[in-house]
């Protein structure tokens, strides 16, 4: 009897929660690392950059290497690595003479697991029979949002109930999530991915103009998403005079919730909507949200802009993934690897540039938010061009 791919889809959902934990949990412990191990602010910044560097490396090399390792072993490695990294934050600093070295090793493992999950989970879901296209992709990506929001909320509740002194226990509790993913993917059926995985296939992708525009769009989407996601809390506190707890809730937590809600709504109504039109409208709404946050003198309206941005960017990443799978059907794993690389470049460069502009503006984040409208504007232009190109190709002759 043919095994059900429902188990595979469930494993993919857990995989995206795992990626969210791998990326978002450690920063919540930065103050604890500083107080417990004497880690400096510059070293904490190095952990952030190191994590992104590992993920970018995985994105860049997975297209040629993962095909040789095997799909199942690769996705199992992603979850085992994340599990080991989360436990490693609680253990490794005590095993090394320099605790920071232990934190680096744990960050390496989490970065490897998060990077592999980002590259593998979407194509695994895309290859499932009766996949559902853009709707299934949006629903899948919503689990990253729930994972990100859950990490923040559960950490706050845990520390309130048991105290920050028991942070090592929380590390091990979160490690149960990727451990569950290991058992699910070990028994789940995996459909063969379309397309090759070697160098020549990559060369073919780079000759595809539609795919090249998708890369530009995903880089812009990553920048548009992460500028607000990483700076909303600081903007609420320094720019709007809101306290830290309220700033965190009005910042990354609210952003994640609304982004997840956007993806769920798109999953429900995607069959009635044209994908490039949805991307274009979302990009326009994102630009409006940044303008509202940057130009409004009323704190409540500025916060509304921050939340509206989360809702606007929700569809962009999974929408571009789904559009790429539809219009470059033989792209396979190399395509998703390059898309992940482009998105991560935007996620890394966008917030960094925003921080530099804020420094030049004396710490005022309104100017970076104003300039950030260039990312959704670029998305809007690309979506309009691709929509016209696709219609032209599909028109009867």
C-alpha positions in Angstrom: 0.0 0.0 0.0 1.3 3.4 -1.0 2.5 5.5 2.0 0.7 8.8 2.6 2.5 12.0 1.9 0.6 13.6 4.7 3.4 12.5 7.0 5.9 14.3 4.6 3.9 17.5 4.7 3.7 17.4 8.5 7.5 16.8 8.6 7.9 19.9 6.4 5.9 22.0 8.7 8.1 20.9 11.6 11.1 21.6 9.5 10.1 25.3 9.1 9.4 25.6 12.8 12.9 24.1 13.3 14.4 26.7 11.0 12.7 29.5 13.0 14.0 28.1 16.3 17.5 27.8 14.8 17.6 31.4 13.7 15.7 33.2 16.4 16.4 31.5 19.7 20.0 32.3 20.4 19.6 36.1 20.1 17.1 35.9 23.0 20.0 34.6 25.2 22.6 37.2 24.2 22.2 39.2 27.5 22.5 35.9 29.4 25.7 34.9 27.5 27.1 38.4 28.3 26.4 38.0 32.0 27.3 34.3 32.4 30.4 34.0 30.1 31.6 37.6 29.9 31.0 37.7 26.2 31.4 41.2 24.7 29.0 43.0 22.4 31.4 42.7 19.5 31.5 38.9 20.1 27.8 38.8 20.1 27.8 40.6 16.8 30.2 38.1 15.5 27.8 35.3 16.4 25.1 36.9 14.3 27.4 37.4 11.3 28.8 33.9 11.7 25.4 32.4 11.7 24.4 34.2 8.4 27.8 33.3 6.9 27.2 29.6 7.5 23.7 29.8 6.0 25.0 31.7 3.0 27.7 29.0 2.5 25.1 26.3 2.7 22.9 28.1 0.2 25.9 28.5 -2.2 27.3 25.0 -2.1 24.2 22.8 -1.5 23.2 22.8 -5.2 26.3 20.8 -6.2 26.9 18.9 -3.0 23.5 17.8 -1.7 22.7 15.7 -4.7 25.7 13.4 -3.8 24.8 13.1 -0.2 21.1 12.1 -0.8 17.9 14.0 0.0 16.9 12.0 3.1 20.3 12.0 4.7 20.6 15.8 4.0 17.3 16.7 5.6 18.0 14.4 8.6 21.4 16.1 8.9 19.6 19.5 9.0 17.5 18.5 12.0 20.3 16.6 13.8 22.6 19.5 13.4 20.0 22.0 14.8 19.2 19.7 17.7 22.9 19.4 18.6 23.4 23.1 18.2 20.5 24.0 20.6 21.8 21.6 23.2 25.3 22.9 22.5 24.4 26.4 23.7 23.8 24.8 27.1 26.8 22.5 27.1 29.6 23.6 24.8 30.6 26.8 26.6 31.4 24.7 29.7 33.5 22.2 27.7 35.9 24.8 26.1 38.5 26.8 28.0 37.1 29.8 26.2 33.3 29.8 26.5 32.9 31.9 23.4 34.5 29.1 21.3 31.7 26.8 22.5 29.1 29.4 21.5 30.7 29.5 18.1 30.5 25.7 17.6 26.8 25.8 18.7 26.1 28.6 16.3 27.9 26.7 13.5 25.6 23.7 14.1 22.4 25.8 14.2 23.5 27.8 11.1 24.2 24.5 9.2 20.8 23.1 10.2 18.9 26.3 9.5 20.6 26.7 6.1 19.9 23.1 5.0 16.3 23.4 6.2 15.8 26.6 4.2 17.2 24.9 1.0 15.5 21.5 1.3 12.0 21.9 2.9 10.4 23.9 0.1 11.4 21.6 -2.8 10.4 18.6 -0.7 7.0 20.1 -0.2 6.8 21.1 -3.9 7.6 17.5 -5.0 4.7 16.1 -2.9 1.8 14.8 -5.0 -1.3 17.0 -4.8 0.9 19.8 -3.6 -1.6 22.7 -4.1 0.9 25.1 -5.7 1.1 28.6 -4.2 -1.5 27.9 -1.5 0.6 25.0 -0.1 3.8 27.0 -0.2 2.2 29.9 1.7 0.8 27.6 4.3 4.1 25.9 4.7 6.0 29.2 5.1 3.5 30.3 7.7 5.0 27.8 10.1 8.2 29.8 10.1 6.2 32.7 11.4 4.4 30.6 14.1 7.8 29.2 15.1 9.4 32.7 15.4 6.4 34.0 17.4 6.4 30.9 19.5 10.1 31.2 20.3 9.6 34.7 21.6 6.4 34.0 23.6 7.5 30.6 25.1 10.8 32.1 26.1 9.1 35.0 27.9 6.7 32.6 29.6 9.4 30.2 30.6 11.6 32.9 32.1 8.7 34.3 34.0 7.8 30.9 35.4 11.2 29.4 36.2 13.7 32.3 35.9 16.5 33.1 33.6 18.8 31.0 35.7 17.3 27.9 34.0 18.0 29.0 30.5 20.0 25.8 29.8 16.8 23.7 30.3 15.0 25.9 27.8 17.7 25.2 25.2 17.2 21.4 25.6 13.4 21.8 25.5 13.5 23.7 22.2 15.9 20.9 20.9 12.9 18.5 21.1 11.4 20.2 18.0 14.2 19.2 15.5 14.4 15.9 17.3 10.7 15.3 16.3 11.6 16.3 12.8 14.3 13.6 12.7 11.8 10.9 13.5 9.2 12.3 11.0 11.6 12.6 8.1 13.1 9.2 8.8 9.8 7.5 8.0 8.2 9.9 5.6 8.1 9.2 1.9 10.1 11.6 -0.2 9.2 12.2 -3.9 12.1 12.7 -6.4 12.9 16.3 -7.0 12.6 17.7 -10.6 15.8 18.9 -12.3 19.4 18.0 -11.9 21.8 19.1 -9.2 25.1 19.7 -10.9 27.2 22.5 -12.4 25.8 22.3 -15.9 22.2 22.6 -14.6 23.2 25.7 -12.7 24.6 27.2 -15.9 21.2 26.5 -17.6 19.4 28.3 -14.8 21.6 31.4 -15.2 20.6 31.6 -18.8 16.9 31.7 -17.9 15.8 35.4 -17.7 12.7 34.6 -15.7 14.8 32.9 -13.1 17.3 35.7 -12.9 14.4 38.2 -12.2 13.2 35.8 -9.5 16.6 36.1 -7.8 16.4 39.9 -7.9 12.9 39.7 -6.5 13.8 37.4 -3.6 16.8 39.5 -2.7 14.5 42.5 -2.5 11.9 40.6 -0.6 14.5 39.5 2.0 15.6 43.1 2.5 12.1 44.4 2.7 11.2 41.7 5.3 14.3 41.8 7.5 14.8 45.6 7.7 11.5 45.9 9.6 11.7 42.6 11.4 15.1 43.5 12.9 14.6 47.2 13.5 11.0 47.4 14.5 11.6 46.9 18.2 14.4 49.5 18.3 12.2 51.9 16.3 9.4 51.5 18.8 11.7 52.1 21.7 14.0 54.9 20.5 11.8 56.5 17.9 8.4 56.2 19.5 9.3 56.2 23.2 7.8 52.8 24.0 9.2 50.6 26.7 11.3 47.5 25.9 8.6 44.8 26.7 6.0 46.7 24.7 8.5 47.4 22.0 9.3 43.7 21.7 5.7 42.8 21.5 4.9 45.6 19.0 8.1 44.7 17.1 9.2 41.2 16.2 6.3 39.3 17.8 3.5 41.3 16.2 5.4 41.3 12.9 5.6 37.5 12.9 2.0 37.1 13.8 0.7 39.3 11.0 3.2 37.8 8.5 1.8 34.3 9.4 -1.8 35.6 9.1 -1.0 36.9 5.6 0.4 33.6 4.5 -2.6 31.7 5.9 -5.0 34.0 4.1 -3.1 33.5 0.9 -3.2 29.8 1.4 -7.0 30.0 1.6 -7.6 32.2 -1.4 -4.6 31.5 -3.7 -6.7 29.5 -6.1 -8.8 32.6 -6.9 -5.8 35.0 -7.3 -3.1 35.6 -9.9 0.3 35.1 -8.2 2.1 38.0 -9.8 -0.8 40.3 -9.0 -0.7 39.2 -5.4 3.1 39.9 -5.3 2.6 43.3 -6.9 -0.1 44.3 -4.5 1.9 43.0 -1.5 4.9 45.0 -2.7 2.8 48.2 -3.0 1.3 47.6 0.5 4.9 47.1 1.9 6.0 50.4 0.4 3.0 52.1 1.9 3.7 50.5 5.3 7.3 51.8 5.3 6.1 55.3 4.4 3.5 55.2 7.2 6.1 54.2 9.7 8.6 56.7 8.5 6.4 59.8 8.0 3.7 59.5 10.6 4.0 61.8 13.6 1.5 59.7 15.6 3.1 56.7 17.4 0.0 54.6 17.0 0.0 55.1 13.2 3.8 54.4 13.0 3.2 51.1 14.9 0.4 50.3 12.5 2.9 50.8 9.7 5.3 48.3 11.3 2.6 45.7 11.7 1.2 46.3 8.2 4.7 45.7 6.8 4.7 42.2 8.4 1.3 41.5 6.8 2.5 42.9 3.4 5.8 40.9 3.2 4.2 37.6 4.2 3.3 36.4 0.7 6.5 37.6 -1.0 8.9 34.9 -0.1 6.6 31.8 -0.6 5.0 33.6 -3.5 8.3 34.0 -5.4 9.2 30.3 -4.5 5.8 29.2 -5.9 6.2 31.4 -9.1 9.7 30.0 -9.7 8.5 26.4 -9.3 5.6 27.2 -11.8 7.6 29.0 -14.5 10.9 27.2 -14.1 9.5 23.7 -13.5 12.8 21.8 -14.0 14.8 24.0 -11.6 14.8 21.4 -8.8 17.1 21.7 -5.9 19.7 24.0 -7.6 17.0 26.6 -8.2 15.8 26.5 -4.6 19.4 26.7 -3.4 20.0 29.8 -5.4 16.7 31.4 -4.4 17.6 30.8 -0.8 21.0 32.4 -1.4 19.5 35.5 -3.0 17.0 35.8 -0.2 19.6 35.5 2.5 21.8 38.1 0.8 18.9 40.5 1.0 18.2 39.5 4.6 21.8 40.2 5.5 22.5 43.4 3.5 19.2 45.1 4.0 19.3 45.5 7.9 23.0 46.2 7.7 22.6 49.1 5.3 19.7 50.4 7.3 21.8 50.4 10.4 24.6 52.4 8.7 22.1 54.9 7.4 20.6 55.2 10.9 24.1 55.9 12.3 24.6 58.7 9.7 21.2 60.1 10.6 22.1 60.2 14.3 20.2 57.1 15.3 16.9 58.1 13.6 15.4 55.0 11.9 12.8 57.0 9.9 15.3 57.8 7.1 16.3 54.1 6.7 12.6 53.1 6.6 12.0 55.8 4.0 14.8 54.5 1.8 13.7 50.9 2.4 10.7 51.6 0.1 13.1 51.1 -2.8 13.0 47.3 -2.2 9.3 46.8 -2.6 9.4 49.3 -5.5 11.9 47.0 -7.3 9.6 44.1 -6.5 6.6 45.8 -8.0 8.5 46.6 -11.2 9.7 43.0 -11.6 6.3 41.5 -10.8 4.7 43.8 -13.4 7.3 42.9 -16.0 7.0 39.1 -15.4 3.2 39.2 -15.4 3.3 40.9 -18.8 6.0 38.4 -20.1 4.0 35.4 -18.9 0.8 36.6 -20.5 2.6 37.3 -23.7 4.1 33.7 -23.8 0.8 32.1 -23.0 -1.3 34.1 -25.5 -2.5 32.0 -28.5 -0.8 32.7 -31.8 
